[in-house]
Amino acid sequence: MRNTKFEYGDIVDFSINGAIKTGRVYIIDANGTFENPGVASYDIMVDDENTLYKHIEECKLKAHLDQ
C-alpha cells in the first residue's frame, strides 16, 4: 500500500459541479479504484449535507484552511 496525502479524519476542500465542498476523509482507497488503479481516491463525508461523496481523486482535494 502506498502513502497517501491525507489521513482518516482530515478536513479537506473539493469542488463538485462548480460548488466548493468541505468535508472529512471517511474512507481511503490508497491503491485506486477499478476505473483508475494506482491513483488514490477518497470518500469524503460532508456533514452539513449528510452526504458521502465517493471516489474523489487525491489531486482534486486540498487541505482545508480555517480563515
mmJSON file of the N, C-alpha and C atoms, coordinates in Angstrom:
{"data_MODEL":{"atom_site":{
"group_PDB":["ATOM","ATOM","ATOM","ATOM","ATOM","ATOM","ATOM","ATOM","ATOM","ATOM","ATOM","ATOM","ATOM","ATOM","ATOM","ATOM","ATOM","ATOM","ATOM","ATOM","ATOM","ATOM","ATOM","ATOM","ATOM","ATOM","ATOM","ATOM","ATOM","ATOM","ATOM","ATOM","ATOM","ATOM","ATOM","ATOM","ATOM","ATOM","ATOM","ATOM","ATOM","ATOM","ATOM","ATOM","ATOM","ATOM","ATOM","ATOM","ATOM","ATOM","ATOM","ATOM","ATOM","ATOM","ATOM","ATOM","ATOM","ATOM","ATOM","ATOM","ATOM","ATOM","ATOM","ATOM","ATOM","ATOM","ATOM","ATOM","ATOM","ATOM","ATOM","ATOM","ATOM","ATOM","ATOM","ATOM","ATOM","ATOM","ATOM","ATOM","ATOM","ATOM","ATOM","ATOM","ATOM","ATOM","ATOM","ATOM","ATOM","ATOM","ATOM","ATOM","ATOM","ATOM","ATOM","ATOM","ATOM","ATOM","ATOM","ATOM","ATOM","ATOM","ATOM","ATOM","ATOM","ATOM","ATOM","ATOM","ATOM","ATOM","ATOM","ATOM","ATOM","ATOM","ATOM","ATOM","ATOM","ATOM","ATOM","ATOM","ATOM","ATOM","ATOM","ATOM","ATOM","ATOM","ATOM","ATOM","ATOM","ATOM","ATOM","ATOM","ATOM","ATOM","ATOM","ATOM","ATOM","ATOM","ATOM","ATOM","ATOM","ATOM","ATOM","ATOM","ATOM","ATOM","ATOM","ATOM","ATOM","ATOM","ATOM","ATOM","ATOM","ATOM","ATOM","ATOM","ATOM","ATOM","ATOM","ATOM","ATOM","ATOM","ATOM","ATOM","ATOM","ATOM","ATOM","ATOM","ATOM","ATOM","ATOM","ATOM","ATOM","ATOM","ATOM","ATOM","ATOM","ATOM","ATOM","ATOM","ATOM","ATOM","ATOM","ATOM","ATOM","ATOM","ATOM","ATOM","ATOM","ATOM","ATOM","ATOM","ATOM","ATOM","ATOM","ATOM","ATOM","ATOM","ATOM","ATOM","ATOM"],
"id":[1,2,3,4,5,6,7,8,9,10,11,12,13,14,15,16,17,18,19,20,21,22,23,24,25,26,27,28,29,30,31,32,33,34,35,36,37,38,39,40,41,42,43,44,45,46,47,48,49,50,51,52,53,54,55,56,57,58,59,60,61,62,63,64,65,66,67,68,69,70,71,72,73,74,75,76,77,78,79,80,81,82,83,84,85,86,87,88,89,90,91,92,93,94,95,96,97,98,99,100,101,102,103,104,105,106,107,108,109,110,111,112,113,114,115,116,117,118,119,120,121,122,123,124,125,126,127,128,129,130,131,132,133,134,135,136,137,138,139,140,141,142,143,144,145,146,147,148,149,150,151,152,153,154,155,156,157,158,159,160,161,162,163,164,165,166,167,168,169,170,171,172,173,174,175,176,177,178,179,180,181,182,183,184,185,186,187,188,189,190,191,192,193,194,195,196,197,198,199,200,201],
"type_symbol":["N","C","C","N","C","C","N","C","C","N","C","C","N","C","C","N","C","C","N","C","C","N","C","C","N","C","C","N","C","C","N","C","C","N","C","C","N","C","C","N","C","C","N","C","C","N","C","C","N","C","C","N","C","C","N","C","C","N","C","C","N","C","C","N","C","C","N","C","C","N","C","C","N","C","C","N","C","C","N","C","C","N","C","C","N","C","C","N","C","C","N","C","C","N","C","C","N","C","C","N","C","C","N","C","C","N","C","C","N","C","C","N","C","C","N","C","C","N","C","C","N","C","C","N","C","C","N","C","C","N","C","C","N","C","C","N","C","C","N","C","C","N","C","C","N","C","C","N","C","C","N","C","C","N","C","C","N","C","C","N","C","C","N","C","C","N","C","C","N","C","C","N","C","C","N","C","C","N","C","C","N","C","C","N","C","C","N","C","C","N","C","C","N","C","C","N","C","C","N","C","C"],
"label_atom_id":["N","CA","C","N","CA","C","N","CA","C","N","CA","C","N","CA","C","N","CA","C","N","CA","C","N","CA","C","N","CA","C","N","CA","C","N","CA","C","N","CA","C","N","CA","C","N","CA","C","N","CA","C","N","CA","C","N","CA","C","N","CA","C","N","CA","C","N","CA","C","N","CA","C","N","CA","C","N","CA","C","N","CA","C","N","CA","C","N","CA","C","N","CA","C","N","CA","C","N","CA","C","N","CA","C","N","CA","C","N","CA","C","N","CA","C","N","CA","C","N","CA","C","N","CA","C","N","CA","C","N","CA","C","N","CA","C","N","CA","C","N","CA","C","N","CA","C","N","CA","C","N","CA","C","N","CA","C","N","CA","C","N","CA","C","N","CA","C","N","CA","C","N","CA","C","N","CA","C","N","CA","C","N","CA","C","N","CA","C","N","CA","C","N","CA","C","N","CA","C","N","CA","C","N","CA","C","N","CA","C","N","CA","C","N","CA","C","N","CA","C","N","CA","C","N","CA","C","N","CA","C","N","CA","C"],
"label_alt_id":[null,null,null,null,null,null,null,null,null,null,null,null,null,null,null,null,null,null,null,null,null,null,null,null,null,null,null,null,null,null,null,null,null,null,null,null,null,null,null,null,null,null,null,null,null,null,null,null,null,null,null,null,null,null,null,null,null,null,null,null,null,null,null,null,null,null,null,null,null,null,null,null,null,null,null,null,null,null,null,null,null,null,null,null,null,null,null,null,null,null,null,null,null,null,null,null,null,null,null,null,null,null,null,null,null,null,null,null,null,null,null,null,null,null,null,null,null,null,null,null,null,null,null,null,null,null,null,null,null,null,null,null,null,null,null,null,null,null,null,null,null,null,null,null,null,null,null,null,null,null,null,null,null,null,null,null,null,null,null,null,null,null,null,null,null,null,null,null,null,null,null,null,null,null,null,null,null,null,null,null,null,null,null,null,null,null,null,null,null,null,null,null,null,null,null,null,null,null,null,null,null],
"label_comp_id":["MET","MET","MET","ARG","ARG","ARG","ASN","ASN","ASN","THR","THR","THR","LYS","LYS","LYS","PHE","PHE","PHE","GLU","GLU","GLU","TYR","TYR","TYR","GLY","GLY","GLY","ASP","ASP","ASP","ILE","ILE","ILE","VAL","VAL","VAL","ASP","ASP","ASP","PHE","PHE","PHE","SER","SER","SER","ILE","ILE","ILE","ASN","ASN","ASN","GLY","GLY","GLY","ALA","ALA","ALA","ILE","ILE","ILE","LYS","LYS","LYS","THR","THR","THR","GLY","GLY","GLY","ARG","ARG","ARG","VAL","VAL","VAL","TYR","TYR","TYR","ILE","ILE","ILE","ILE","ILE","ILE","ASP","ASP","ASP","ALA","ALA","ALA","ASN","ASN","ASN","GLY","GLY","GLY","THR","THR","THR","PHE","PHE","PHE","GLU","GLU","GLU","ASN","ASN","ASN","PRO","PRO","PRO","GLY","GLY","GLY","VAL","VAL","VAL","ALA","ALA","ALA","SER","SER","SER","TYR","TYR","TYR","ASP","ASP","ASP","ILE","ILE","ILE","MET","MET","MET","VAL","VAL","VAL","ASP","ASP","ASP","ASP","ASP","ASP","GLU","GLU","GLU","ASN","ASN","ASN","THR","THR","THR","LEU","LEU","LEU","TYR","TYR","TYR","LYS","LYS","LYS","HIS","HIS","HIS","ILE","ILE","ILE","GLU","GLU","GLU","GLU","GLU","GLU","CYS","CYS","CYS","LYS","LYS","LYS","LEU","LEU","LEU","LYS","LYS","LYS","ALA","ALA","ALA","HIS","HIS","HIS","LEU","LEU","LEU","ASP","ASP","ASP","GLN","GLN","GLN"],
"label_asym_id":["A","A","A","A","A","A","A","A","A","A","A","A","A","A","A","A","A","A","A","A","A","A","A","A","A","A","A","A","A","A","A","A","A","A","A","A","A","A","A","A","A","A","A","A","A","A","A","A","A","A","A","A","A","A","A","A","A","A","A","A","A","A","A","A","A","A","A","A","A","A","A","A","A","A","A","A","A","A","A","A","A","A","A","A","A","A","A","A","A","A","A","A","A","A","A","A","A","A","A","A","A","A","A","A","A","A","A","A","A","A","A","A","A","A","A","A","A","A","A","A","A","A","A","A","A","A","A","A","A","A","A","A","A","A","A","A","A","A","A","A","A","A","A","A","A","A","A","A","A","A","A","A","A","A","A","A","A","A","A","A","A","A","A","A","A","A","A","A","A","A","A","A","A","A","A","A","A","A","A","A","A","A","A","A","A","A","A","A","A","A","A","A","A","A","A","A","A","A","A","A","A"],
"label_entity_id":["1","1","1","1","1","1","1","1","1","1","1","1","1","1","1","1","1","1","1","1","1","1","1","1","1","1","1","1","1","1","1","1","1","1","1","1","1","1","1","1","1","1","1","1","1","1","1","1","1","1","1","1","1","1","1","1","1","1","1","1","1","1","1","1","1","1","1","1","1","1","1","1","1","1","1","1","1","1","1","1","1","1","1","1","1","1","1","1","1","1","1","1","1","1","1","1","1","1","1","1","1","1","1","1","1","1","1","1","1","1","1","1","1","1","1","1","1","1","1","1","1","1","1","1","1","1","1","1","1","1","1","1","1","1","1","1","1","1","1","1","1","1","1","1","1","1","1","1","1","1","1","1","1","1","1","1","1","1","1","1","1","1","1","1","1","1","1","1","1","1","1","1","1","1","1","1","1","1","1","1","1","1","1","1","1","1","1","1","1","1","1","1","1","1","1","1","1","1","1","1","1"],
"label_seq_id":[1,1,1,2,2,2,3,3,3,4,4,4,5,5,5,6,6,6,7,7,7,8,8,8,9,9,9,10,10,10,11,11,11,12,12,12,13,13,13,14,14,14,15,15,15,16,16,16,17,17,17,18,18,18,19,19,19,20,20,20,21,21,21,22,22,22,23,23,23,24,24,24,25,25,25,26,26,26,27,27,27,28,28,28,29,29,29,30,30,30,31,31,31,32,32,32,33,33,33,34,34,34,35,35,35,36,36,36,37,37,37,38,38,38,39,39,39,40,40,40,41,41,41,42,42,42,43,43,43,44,44,44,45,45,45,46,46,46,47,47,47,48,48,48,49,49,49,50,50,50,51,51,51,52,52,52,53,53,53,54,54,54,55,55,55,56,56,56,57,57,57,58,58,58,59,59,59,60,60,60,61,61,61,62,62,62,63,63,63,64,64,64,65,65,65,66,66,66,67,67,67],
"pdbx_PDB_ins_code":[null,null,null,null,null,null,null,null,null,null,null,null,null,null,null,null,null,null,null,null,null,null,null,null,null,null,null,null,null,null,null,null,null,null,null,null,null,null,null,null,null,null,null,null,null,null,null,null,null,null,null,null,null,null,null,null,null,null,null,null,null,null,null,null,null,null,null,null,null,null,null,null,null,null,null,null,null,null,null,null,null,null,null,null,null,null,null,null,null,null,null,null,null,null,null,null,null,null,null,null,null,null,null,null,null,null,null,null,null,null,null,null,null,null,null,null,null,null,null,null,null,null,null,null,null,null,null,null,null,null,null,null,null,null,null,null,null,null,null,null,null,null,null,null,null,null,null,null,null,null,null,null,null,null,null,null,null,null,null,null,null,null,null,null,null,null,null,null,null,null,null,null,null,null,null,null,null,null,null,null,null,null,null,null,null,null,null,null,null,null,null,null,null,null,null,null,null,null,null,null,null],
"Cartn_x":[0.849,0.0,0.896,0.534,1.347,0.915,1.795,1.468,0.442,-0.411,-1.414,-1.189,-1.693,-1.516,-2.375,-3.554,-4.488,-4.746,-5.171,-5.47,-6.931,-7.402,-8.768,-9.01,-10.102,-10.489,-9.976,-9.038,-8.551,-9.69,-9.678,-10.669,-10.103,-10.899,-10.449,-11.522,-11.082,-11.971,-11.879,-12.999,-13.036,-14.211,-14.207,-15.241,-16.082,-17.397,-18.34,-19.329,-19.403,-20.322,-20.189,-18.958,-18.684,-18.88,-19.332,-19.538,-18.392,-17.823,-16.77,-17.418,-16.961,-17.451,-16.327,-16.674,-15.722,-16.233,-15.352,-15.744,-14.534,-14.768,-13.674,-13.472,-12.213,-11.867,-12.505,-13.29,-14.014,-13.441,-13.089,-12.504,-11.389,-10.293,-9.155,-8.994,-9.01,-8.72,-7.305,-6.306,-4.905,-4.4,-4.93,-4.455,-5.297,-6.21,-7.032,-8.335,-9.019,-10.308,-10.219,-11.276,-11.294,-11.129,-11.728,-11.661,-10.277,-9.562,-8.281,-7.315,-6.834,-5.938,-4.622,-4.117,-2.847,-2.978,-4.17,-4.396,-5.294,-4.759,-5.517,-6.795,-7.864,-9.11,-9.67,-10.597,-11.131,-12.645,-13.274,-14.687,-14.737,-15.438,-15.461,-16.867,-16.993,-18.267,-18.445,-19.522,-19.883,-21.041,-20.726,-21.696,-22.92,-22.727,-23.881,-24.877,-24.485,-25.396,-25.788,-25.127,-25.299,-25.088,-23.999,-23.72,-22.277,-22.106,-20.792,-20.474,-19.446,-19.001,-17.91,-18.108,-17.236,-16.263,-15.085,-14.063,-13.565,-13.299,-12.718,-11.205,-10.632,-9.201,-8.375,-7.234,-6.351,-5.982,-5.76,-5.353,-6.458,-7.689,-8.811,-9.106,-8.304,-8.502,-7.433,-7.841,-6.904,-7.173,-6.103,-6.263,-7.081,-8.058,-8.911,-8.139,-8.162,-7.52,-8.582,-8.672,-9.626,-9.234,-10.23,-9.937,-10.393],
"Cartn_y":[-1.178,0.0,1.243,2.233,3.433,4.484,5.451,6.567,7.462,8.052,8.974,10.353,11.363,12.746,13.069,12.447,12.722,11.466,11.658,10.556,10.609,9.498,9.434,10.596,11.311,12.404,13.771,13.825,15.127,15.913,17.231,18.12,18.609,18.453,18.79,19.59,20.302,21.019,20.363,20.371,19.86,20.508,20.384,21.006,19.934,20.096,19.227,20.127,19.964,20.762,22.259,22.72,24.137,24.647,23.797,24.197,23.657,24.504,24.087,23.428,22.237,21.471,21.304,21.244,20.953,19.738,18.765,17.553,16.892,15.712,14.985,13.648,13.233,11.958,10.841,10.018,8.934,7.572,7.409,6.163,6.515,5.763,5.965,4.73,4.943,3.884,4.138,3.729,4.072,3.494,2.36,1.704,2.037,2.969,3.394,2.629,2.849,2.215,1.396,0.679,-0.092,0.833,2.02,2.971,3.607,3.75,4.445,3.803,2.599,1.922,2.692,2.656,3.324,4.78,5.361,6.754,6.745,7.21,7.199,8.017,7.507,8.261,8.165,9.036,9.162,9.264,8.794,9.054,10.145,11.22,12.403,12.623,12.717,12.975,14.473,15.005,16.412,16.405,16.676,16.517,17.414,18.677,19.584,19.2,18.303,17.77,16.321,15.732,14.317,13.461,13.791,13.141,12.642,11.416,10.838,10.909,11.687,11.792,10.744,9.869,8.721,8.91,8.287,8.197,9.562,10.471,11.772,11.563,11.827,11.602,12.561,12.064,12.824,14.189,14.253,15.511,16.563,16.169,17.11,17.61,17.18,17.576,18.568,19.483,20.415,20.415,20.559,20.656,21.902,21.774,22.901,23.819,25.076,26.083,26.985,27.023,27.931,29.36,30.204,31.589,32.549],
"Cartn_z":[0.0,0.0,0.0,-0.796,-0.911,0.099,0.316,1.201,0.535,1.34,0.824,1.429,0.753,1.184,2.404,2.491,3.577,4.384,5.63,6.531,6.955,7.512,8.031,8.993,8.786,9.666,9.237,8.288,7.811,7.182,7.377,6.776,5.447,4.382,3.03,2.294,1.257,0.347,-1.023,-1.747,-3.114,-3.845,-5.156,-5.975,-6.657,-6.586,-7.28,-8.02,-9.321,-10.153,-9.893,-9.704,-9.512,-8.096,-7.194,-5.797,-4.945,-4.103,-3.182,-1.964,-1.659,-0.502,0.498,1.766,2.836,3.587,3.757,4.464,5.09,5.655,6.295,5.6,5.552,4.926,5.746,5.073,5.725,5.335,4.061,3.562,2.589,2.646,1.752,0.874,-0.442,-1.407,-1.91,-1.121,-1.395,-2.702,-3.114,-4.333,-5.555,-5.406,-6.528,-6.619,-7.745,-7.99,-9.268,-9.597,-10.846,-12.048,-11.976,-13.083,-13.218,-12.095,-12.11,-11.105,-11.396,-10.457,-10.29,-9.085,-8.804,-8.417,-8.545,-8.161,-6.924,-5.817,-4.555,-4.694,-4.12,-4.064,-2.651,-2.362,-1.012,-1.057,-0.002,0.221,1.288,0.974,1.831,2.375,3.688,4.342,4.544,3.959,4.158,5.148,6.407,7.49,7.349,6.922,6.872,5.775,4.854,3.837,4.143,5.14,5.451,4.191,3.453,2.174,2.133,1.635,1.431,-0.058,-0.426,-1.81,-2.016,-3.006,-3.182,-4.33,-4.181,-5.229,-5.702,-4.773,-5.115,-5.204,-6.375,-6.572,-5.721,-5.266,-4.385,-4.976,-6.284,-6.925,-6.895,-6.582,-6.538,-5.134,-4.161,-2.767,-2.328,-1.45,-0.827,0.666,1.435,2.892,3.195,4.087,4.459,5.416,5.11,5.961,6.551,7.872,8.517,8.212,7.943,7.582,8.637],
"occupancy":[1.0,1.0,1.0,1.0,1.0,1.0,1.0,1.0,1.0,1.0,1.0,1.0,1.0,1.0,1.0,1.0,1.0,1.0,1.0,1.0,1.0,1.0,1.0,1.0,1.0,1.0,1.0,1.0,1.0,1.0,1.0,1.0,1.0,1.0,1.0,1.0,1.0,1.0,1.0,1.0,1.0,1.0,1.0,1.0,1.0,1.0,1.0,1.0,1.0,1.0,1.0,1.0,1.0,1.0,1.0,1.0,1.0,1.0,1.0,1.0,1.0,1.0,1.0,1.0,1.0,1.0,1.0,1.0,1.0,1.0,1.0,1.0,1.0,1.0,1.0,1.0,1.0,1.0,1.0,1.0,1.0,1.0,1.0,1.0,1.0,1.0,1.0,1.0,1.0,1.0,1.0,1.0,1.0,1.0,1.0,1.0,1.0,1.0,1.0,1.0,1.0,1.0,1.0,1.0,1.0,1.0,1.0,1.0,1.0,1.0,1.0,1.0,1.0,1.0,1.0,1.0,1.0,1.0,1.0,1.0,1.0,1.0,1.0,1.0,1.0,1.0,1.0,1.0,1.0,1.0,1.0,1.0,1.0,1.0,1.0,1.0,1.0,1.0,1.0,1.0,1.0,1.0,1.0,1.0,1.0,1.0,1.0,1.0,1.0,1.0,1.0,1.0,1.0,1.0,1.0,1.0,1.0,1.0,1.0,1.0,1.0,1.0,1.0,1.0,1.0,1.0,1.0,1.0,1.0,1.0,1.0,1.0,1.0,1.0,1.0,1.0,1.0,1.0,1.0,1.0,1.0,1.0,1.0,1.0,1.0,1.0,1.0,1.0,1.0,1.0,1.0,1.0,1.0,1.0,1.0,1.0,1.0,1.0,1.0,1.0,1.0],
"B_iso_or_equiv":[0.0,0.0,0.0,0.0,0.0,0.0,0.0,0.0,0.0,0.0,0.0,0.0,0.0,0.0,0.0,0.0,0.0,0.0,0.0,0.0,0.0,0.0,0.0,0.0,0.0,0.0,0.0,0.0,0.0,0.0,0.0,0.0,0.0,0.0,0.0,0.0,0.0,0.0,0.0,0.0,0.0,0.0,0.0,0.0,0.0,0.0,0.0,0.0,0.0,0.0,0.0,0.0,0.0,0.0,0.0,0.0,0.0,0.0,0.0,0.0,0.0,0.0,0.0,0.0,0.0,0.0,0.0,0.0,0.0,0.0,0.0,0.0,0.0,0.0,0.0,0.0,0.0,0.0,0.0,0.0,0.0,0.0,0.0,0.0,0.0,0.0,0.0,0.0,0.0,0.0,0.0,0.0,0.0,0.0,0.0,0.0,0.0,0.0,0.0,0.0,0.0,0.0,0.0,0.0,0.0,0.0,0.0,0.0,0.0,0.0,0.0,0.0,0.0,0.0,0.0,0.0,0.0,0.0,0.0,0.0,0.0,0.0,0.0,0.0,0.0,0.0,0.0,0.0,0.0,0.0,0.0,0.0,0.0,0.0,0.0,0.0,0.0,0.0,0.0,0.0,0.0,0.0,0.0,0.0,0.0,0.0,0.0,0.0,0.0,0.0,0.0,0.0,0.0,0.0,0.0,0.0,0.0,0.0,0.0,0.0,0.0,0.0,0.0,0.0,0.0,0.0,0.0,0.0,0.0,0.0,0.0,0.0,0.0,0.0,0.0,0.0,0.0,0.0,0.0,0.0,0.0,0.0,0.0,0.0,0.0,0.0,0.0,0.0,0.0,0.0,0.0,0.0,0.0,0.0,0.0,0.0,0.0,0.0,0.0,0.0,0.0],
"pdbx_formal_charge":[null,null,null,null,null,null,null,null,null,null,null,null,null,null,null,null,null,null,null,null,null,null,null,null,null,null,null,null,null,null,null,null,null,null,null,null,null,null,null,null,null,null,null,null,null,null,null,null,null,null,null,null,null,null,null,null,null,null,null,null,null,null,null,null,null,null,null,null,null,null,null,null,null,null,null,null,null,null,null,null,null,null,null,null,null,null,null,null,null,null,null,null,null,null,null,null,null,null,null,null,null,null,null,null,null,null,null,null,null,null,null,null,null,null,null,null,null,null,null,null,null,null,null,null,null,null,null,null,null,null,null,null,null,null,null,null,null,null,null,null,null,null,null,null,null,null,null,null,null,null,null,null,null,null,null,null,null,null,null,null,null,null,null,null,null,null,null,null,null,null,null,null,null,null,null,null,null,null,null,null,null,null,null,null,null,null,null,null,null,null,null,null,null,null,null,null,null,null,null,null,null],
"auth_seq_id":[1,1,1,2,2,2,3,3,3,4,4,4,5,5,5,6,6,6,7,7,7,8,8,8,9,9,9,10,10,10,11,11,11,12,12,12,13,13,13,14,14,14,15,15,15,16,16,16,17,17,17,18,18,18,19,19,19,20,20,20,21,21,21,22,22,22,23,23,23,24,24,24,25,25,25,26,26,26,27,27,27,28,28,28,29,29,29,30,30,30,31,31,31,32,32,32,33,33,33,34,34,34,35,35,35,36,36,36,37,37,37,38,38,38,39,39,39,40,40,40,41,41,41,42,42,42,43,43,43,44,44,44,45,45,45,46,46,46,47,47,47,48,48,48,49,49,49,50,50,50,51,51,51,52,52,52,53,53,53,54,54,54,55,55,55,56,56,56,57,57,57,58,58,58,59,59,59,60,60,60,61,61,61,62,62,62,63,63,63,64,64,64,65,65,65,66,66,66,67,67,67],
"auth_comp_id":["MET","MET","MET","ARG","ARG","ARG","ASN","ASN","ASN","THR","THR","THR","LYS","LYS","LYS","PHE","PHE","PHE","GLU","GLU","GLU","TYR","TYR","TYR","GLY","GLY","GLY","ASP","ASP","ASP","ILE","ILE","ILE","VAL","VAL","VAL","ASP","ASP","ASP","PHE","PHE","PHE","SER","SER","SER","ILE","ILE","ILE","ASN","ASN","ASN","GLY","GLY","GLY","ALA","ALA","ALA","ILE","ILE","ILE","LYS","LYS","LYS","THR","THR","THR","GLY","GLY","GLY","ARG","ARG","ARG","VAL","VAL","VAL","TYR","TYR","TYR","ILE","ILE","ILE","ILE","ILE","ILE","ASP","ASP","ASP","ALA","ALA","ALA","ASN","ASN","ASN","GLY","GLY","GLY","THR","THR","THR","PHE","PHE","PHE","GLU","GLU","GLU","ASN","ASN","ASN","PRO","PRO","PRO","GLY","GLY","GLY","VAL","VAL","VAL","ALA","ALA","ALA","SER","SER","SER","TYR","TYR","TYR","ASP","ASP","ASP","ILE","ILE","ILE","MET","MET","MET","VAL","VAL","VAL","ASP","ASP","ASP","ASP","ASP","ASP","GLU","GLU","GLU","ASN","ASN","ASN","THR","THR","THR","LEU","LEU","LEU","TYR","TYR","TYR","LYS","LYS","LYS","HIS","HIS","HIS","ILE","ILE","ILE","GLU","GLU","GLU","GLU","GLU","GLU","CYS","CYS","CYS","LYS","LYS","LYS","LEU","LEU","LEU","LYS","LYS","LYS","ALA","ALA","ALA","HIS","HIS","HIS","LEU","LEU","LEU","ASP","ASP","ASP","GLN","GLN","GLN"],
"auth_asym_id":["A","A","A","A","A","A","A","A","A","A","A","A","A","A","A","A","A","A","A","A","A","A","A","A","A","A","A","A","A","A","A","A","A","A","A","A","A","A","A","A","A","A","A","A","A","A","A","A","A","A","A","A","A","A","A","A","A","A","A","A","A","A","A","A","A","A","A","A","A","A","A","A","A","A","A","A","A","A","A","A","A","A","A","A","A","A","A","A","A","A","A","A","A","A","A","A","A","A","A","A","A","A","A","A","A","A","A","A","A","A","A","A","A","A","A","A","A","A","A","A","A","A","A","A","A","A","A","A","A","A","A","A","A","A","A","A","A","A","A","A","A","A","A","A","A","A","A","A","A","A","A","A","A","A","A","A","A","A","A","A","A","A","A","A","A","A","A","A","A","A","A","A","A","A","A","A","A","A","A","A","A","A","A","A","A","A","A","A","A","A","A","A","A","A","A","A","A","A","A","A","A"],
"auth_atom_id":["N","CA","C","N","CA","C","N","CA","C","N","CA","C","N","CA","C","N","CA","C","N","CA","C","N","CA","C","N","CA","C","N","CA","C","N","CA","C","N","CA","C","N","CA","C","N","CA","C","N","CA","C","N","CA","C","N","CA","C","N","CA","C","N","CA","C","N","CA","C","N","CA","C","N","CA","C","N","CA","C","N","CA","C","N","CA","C","N","CA","C","N","CA","C","N","CA","C","N","CA","C","N","CA","C","N","CA","C","N","CA","C","N","CA","C","N","CA","C","N","CA","C","N","CA","C","N","CA","C","N","CA","C","N","CA","C","N","CA","C","N","CA","C","N","CA","C","N","CA","C","N","CA","C","N","CA","C","N","CA","C","N","CA","C","N","CA","C","N","CA","C","N","CA","C","N","CA","C","N","CA","C","N","CA","C","N","CA","C","N","CA","C","N","CA","C","N","CA","C","N","CA","C","N","CA","C","N","CA","C","N","CA","C","N","CA","C","N","CA","C","N","CA","C","N","CA","C","N","CA","C","N","CA","C"],
"pdbx_PDB_model_num":[1,1,1,1,1,1,1,1,1,1,1,1,1,1,1,1,1,1,1,1,1,1,1,1,1,1,1,1,1,1,1,1,1,1,1,1,1,1,1,1,1,1,1,1,1,1,1,1,1,1,1,1,1,1,1,1,1,1,1,1,1,1,1,1,1,1,1,1,1,1,1,1,1,1,1,1,1,1,1,1,1,1,1,1,1,1,1,1,1,1,1,1,1,1,1,1,1,1,1,1,1,1,1,1,1,1,1,1,1,1,1,1,1,1,1,1,1,1,1,1,1,1,1,1,1,1,1,1,1,1,1,1,1,1,1,1,1,1,1,1,1,1,1,1,1,1,1,1,1,1,1,1,1,1,1,1,1,1,1,1,1,1,1,1,1,1,1,1,1,1,1,1,1,1,1,1,1,1,1,1,1,1,1,1,1,1,1,1,1,1,1,1,1,1,1,1,1,1,1,1,1]
}}}
